[in-house]
């Protein structure tokens, strides 16, 4: 009982960390590959990148289920 609860909490924490850090790494990688972009790391750019990744992954999952 206790070990399954710990695994559940750690799994949820890992998902939250990935969701929070994923857009930051994406913006950083774009700035590294294309220095001319010079995208600032702000709340707006983080949210826009998160929405973009969410939409892209949603399209991929819908297309694979057909």
N, C-alpha and C positions, 0 to 999 in steps of 0.2 A: 504494500500500500504506500509506504513512505517513498520507496525508490521510484515508483511510477509517478508520484506527485512531483518529485524532484526532476525527473526526466521531462515532465510536462512543462514545468516552470522554466527549465533551461531551454527547451525547444521554443517556447514563446519568446523568451528573451533573445534567442538567436535570430528569430524571424524579425523582431523589432529592430535589432542592430543592423541586420542586412538591409532592411527597408530604409533606415536612417542614413546609412553610410553609402549605399549604392549610388544615389544621385551625386553625392560629393565626388566619388571616384569617377563617375561618368564625366562630370564637368572637368575634373582634373585631367582626364585622359584626352578629352577634346582640346583643352588648352595646350597640352604637351604635343599632340600630333599636329595641330594647326595653330601655331602661336599668333597668327594674324587675327584669330577670333577674339582672343583676350576676353573671355566670358568672366564676369565678376562672380564671386561666390556669395550670393545673397539669398535671402529667403525666397524671393520671387524666382530666381533661376533654379534653386533647388526644387521648388514645387513644380515648376514647368518641366524639369527633367524627370521628376517622379511620375508626373502625369503621362509624359511621353513614353517612358518605360512601361508603365501600366497598360497603356493603350497598345503598345507593340506586343507585349506578352499576351494580352487578351486576344488580339487578332491571331496570334500564333496558335493559341489553344483552341480557338473556334475553328480555324482551318484544319487542324489535325484531327478534330473529332468527326468531321464529315467523311 
